[in-house]
Amino acid sequence: MSSIVSDEVECVTSVDTHAATHPFAVVAAATGAVLANATFPTSVGGLLRAQR
């Protein structure tokens, strides 16, 4: 197993947890380009939407 992330995976997912919202991002491992991002409320409905 390599210690270089981009040798192992294409994308990295990140979540920055906060009290009211959770911003998510999907980043290309090789380039650092943001491929997608979204912010969801911490409510049950928001967390269910984030799982899709």
mmCIF file of the C-alpha atoms, coordinates in Angstrom:
data_MODEL
# 
_entry.id   MODEL 
# 
loop_
_atom_site.group_PDB 
_atom_site.id 
_atom_site.type_symbol 
_atom_site.label_atom_id 
_atom_site.label_alt_id 
_atom_site.label_comp_id 
_atom_site.label_asym_id 
_atom_site.label_entity_id 
_atom_site.label_seq_id 
_atom_site.pdbx_PDB_ins_code 
_atom_site.Cartn_x 
_atom_site.Cartn_y 
_atom_site.Cartn_z 
_atom_site.occupancy 
_atom_site.B_iso_or_equiv 
_atom_site.pdbx_formal_charge 
_atom_site.auth_seq_id 
_atom_site.auth_comp_id 
_atom_site.auth_asym_id 
_atom_site.auth_atom_id 
_atom_site.pdbx_PDB_model_num 
ATOM 1  C CA . MET A 1 1  ? 0.000   0.000  0.000  1.00 0.00 ? 1  MET A CA 1 
ATOM 2  C CA . SER A 1 2  ? 1.340   3.401  -1.001 1.00 0.00 ? 2  SER A CA 1 
ATOM 3  C CA . SER A 1 3  ? 1.429   6.356  1.382  1.00 0.00 ? 3  SER A CA 1 
ATOM 4  C CA . ILE A 1 4  ? 0.346   8.626  -1.501 1.00 0.00 ? 4  ILE A CA 1 
ATOM 5  C CA . VAL A 1 5  ? -3.444  8.938  -1.439 1.00 0.00 ? 5  VAL A CA 1 
ATOM 6  C CA . SER A 1 6  ? -3.815  9.476  -5.199 1.00 0.00 ? 6  SER A CA 1 
ATOM 7  C CA . ASP A 1 7  ? -2.051  6.130  -5.825 1.00 0.00 ? 7  ASP A CA 1 
ATOM 8  C CA . GLU A 1 8  ? -4.857  4.354  -3.969 1.00 0.00 ? 8  GLU A CA 1 
ATOM 9  C CA . VAL A 1 9  ? -8.107  6.277  -4.644 1.00 0.00 ? 9  VAL A CA 1 
ATOM 10 C CA . GLU A 1 10 ? -9.591  8.625  -7.233 1.00 0.00 ? 10 GLU A CA 1 
ATOM 11 C CA . CYS A 1 11 ? -11.611 10.795 -4.855 1.00 0.00 ? 11 CYS A CA 1 
ATOM 12 C CA . VAL A 1 12 ? -11.589 11.871 -1.229 1.00 0.00 ? 12 VAL A CA 1 
ATOM 13 C CA . THR A 1 13 ? -14.732 12.832 0.660  1.00 0.00 ? 13 THR A CA 1 
ATOM 14 C CA . SER A 1 14 ? -14.607 15.396 3.442  1.00 0.00 ? 14 SER A CA 1 
ATOM 15 C CA . VAL A 1 15 ? -17.198 16.518 5.978  1.00 0.00 ? 15 VAL A CA 1 
ATOM 16 C CA . ASP A 1 16 ? -16.774 19.543 8.240  1.00 0.00 ? 16 ASP A CA 1 
ATOM 17 C CA . THR A 1 17 ? -19.191 19.017 11.120 1.00 0.00 ? 17 THR A CA 1 
ATOM 18 C CA . HIS A 1 18 ? -20.852 21.998 12.786 1.00 0.00 ? 18 HIS A CA 1 
ATOM 19 C CA . ALA A 1 19 ? -23.745 22.375 15.193 1.00 0.00 ? 19 ALA A CA 1 
ATOM 20 C CA . ALA A 1 20 ? -26.297 23.466 12.570 1.00 0.00 ? 20 ALA A CA 1 
ATOM 21 C CA . THR A 1 21 ? -24.877 22.225 9.239  1.00 0.00 ? 21 THR A CA 1 
ATOM 22 C CA . HIS A 1 22 ? -22.497 19.674 7.741  1.00 0.00 ? 22 HIS A CA 1 
ATOM 23 C CA . PRO A 1 23 ? -20.680 20.851 4.575  1.00 0.00 ? 23 PRO A CA 1 
ATOM 24 C CA . PHE A 1 24 ? -19.538 17.940 2.384  1.00 0.00 ? 24 PHE A CA 1 
ATOM 25 C CA . ALA A 1 25 ? -16.980 17.982 -0.450 1.00 0.00 ? 25 ALA A CA 1 
ATOM 26 C CA . VAL A 1 26 ? -15.696 15.421 -2.943 1.00 0.00 ? 26 VAL A CA 1 
ATOM 27 C CA . VAL A 1 27 ? -12.154 16.191 -4.105 1.00 0.00 ? 27 VAL A CA 1 
ATOM 28 C CA . ALA A 1 28 ? -10.069 14.605 -6.887 1.00 0.00 ? 28 ALA A CA 1 
ATOM 29 C CA . ALA A 1 29 ? -7.155  12.956 -5.081 1.00 0.00 ? 29 ALA A CA 1 
ATOM 30 C CA . ALA A 1 30 ? -4.664  13.567 -7.903 1.00 0.00 ? 30 ALA A CA 1 
ATOM 31 C CA . THR A 1 31 ? -5.386  17.253 -8.468 1.00 0.00 ? 31 THR A CA 1 
ATOM 32 C CA . GLY A 1 32 ? -7.215  18.585 -5.411 1.00 0.00 ? 32 GLY A CA 1 
ATOM 33 C CA . ALA A 1 33 ? -10.018 19.849 -7.655 1.00 0.00 ? 33 ALA A CA 1 
ATOM 34 C CA . VAL A 1 34 ? -13.397 20.082 -5.936 1.00 0.00 ? 34 VAL A CA 1 
ATOM 35 C CA . LEU A 1 35 ? -15.734 17.776 -7.886 1.00 0.00 ? 35 LEU A CA 1 
ATOM 36 C CA . ALA A 1 36 ? -18.863 18.379 -5.828 1.00 0.00 ? 36 ALA A CA 1 
ATOM 37 C CA . ASN A 1 37 ? -19.931 20.082 -2.639 1.00 0.00 ? 37 ASN A CA 1 
ATOM 38 C CA . ALA A 1 38 ? -23.115 20.560 -0.662 1.00 0.00 ? 38 ALA A CA 1 
ATOM 39 C CA . THR A 1 39 ? -24.206 21.641 2.791  1.00 0.00 ? 39 THR A CA 1 
ATOM 40 C CA . PHE A 1 40 ? -26.925 19.869 4.738  1.00 0.00 ? 40 PHE A CA 1 
ATOM 41 C CA . PRO A 1 41 ? -28.659 20.753 8.005  1.00 0.00 ? 41 PRO A CA 1 
ATOM 42 C CA . THR A 1 42 ? -27.972 18.490 10.976 1.00 0.00 ? 42 THR A CA 1 
ATOM 43 C CA . SER A 1 43 ? -31.661 17.565 11.197 1.00 0.00 ? 43 SER A CA 1 
ATOM 44 C CA . VAL A 1 44 ? -32.806 14.005 10.486 1.00 0.00 ? 44 VAL A CA 1 
ATOM 45 C CA . GLY A 1 45 ? -34.078 15.122 7.066  1.00 0.00 ? 45 GLY A CA 1 
ATOM 46 C CA . GLY A 1 46 ? -30.807 16.829 6.214  1.00 0.00 ? 46 GLY A CA 1 
ATOM 47 C CA . LEU A 1 47 ? -28.746 13.812 7.202  1.00 0.00 ? 47 LEU A CA 1 
ATOM 48 C CA . LEU A 1 48 ? -31.004 11.505 5.157  1.00 0.00 ? 48 LEU A CA 1 
ATOM 49 C CA . ARG A 1 49 ? -30.528 13.776 2.108  1.00 0.00 ? 49 ARG A CA 1 
ATOM 50 C CA . ALA A 1 50 ? -26.751 13.707 2.621  1.00 0.00 ? 50 ALA A CA 1 
ATOM 51 C CA . GLN A 1 51 ? -26.751 9.901  2.454  1.00 0.00 ? 51 GLN A CA 1 
ATOM 52 C CA . ARG A 1 52 ? -28.178 9.863  -1.102 1.00 0.00 ? 52 ARG A CA 1 
# 
